[in-house]
């Protein structure tokens, strides 16, 4: 049932011209920063963006944003991983 409810929510959001974005940040985002992020994502997608913000200290810094099947990872944790992988392969 949860899968059916989630898919219904996606369809309803699509009809209403909105998209949900799950954002994880290393630190609490101020309301003004959340609004700025929501506005930028709305500009990019052309849809109303509903933000779901969660604090995740393991990210060290930055944020990770998931909208639908797209993940934008700007976290320090990911940057360090990429640097490590780059150093290992070179």
N, C-alpha and C positions, 0 to 999 in steps of 0.2 A: 504493500500500500504506500509506503513512503516514496518509492520510485514513481508511482503513478501521480501522486500529489505534486512531486517536484516537477515532473514533465508538464502537468496541467499549469503550474505556476509559470513555467517558461513560455508556454503558449499564450497564456493570458497577458503576460508582460509584453510579448511580441505584438499582440493585437493593440495594446495600449501605447506602444511606442516607447517602451522603457526596457532597461537592462539592469541586471543586478551585478554589482562588483563586490567581491570579497577582498578586502584589503587587510594585510597583516603588516604591522609596523613594529619596530624595535621599541619605540616610545609612544606614549599617548599623543595623539594628534589633537591640537587645539581646534576648537570649532571652526575658526577662520581657515585653518589649513585644510580641514575636511571639506569645507565648502569650495575652496579653490581647486582641490583635487577633483571633486564632483563636477565642477564647471568645466575643467579641462577634459575630463573623460566624456562629458556630454558633447563638447565641441568636436571631439574626435569621432565619436560614434554617431552623432546626429540624433541621439535618443536621450530621454530622461534617464539619468543614472541614479540607482538606489544603492547607496554605500552601506556595506556591513563591515565595520572596522573592528579589528581584533589586535590586541597587543601580544607580540611574540618576541621576548627578549633574546631568544637564540639567534635572531637575525643580526645582532650586533648593531646594525644601523641600517638606514634605508627602509624600503618597503617592497612587498610582493603584492601584485594585484592580479586577480583572476576574474575574467569576464567571459562567461560561456566557456569555450574551449581554449581561450587565449590566456597565457600566463606571462606577465611582465615582471621579471625579477630584477629589481634594482637594489638588492640587499648587499650589505658588506660581506655577509657569509658567502653568498654566491660569487662575488667578485674575488674573494680569497680562494675559493675552490677553483675558479677558472684560472687564476694566477698559478696555483699549485699544479694544476693539470698541464698548463703551458710549460712550466719549468721541467716537468717530468718528461714530456714528449720532445723537448728541444735539447 
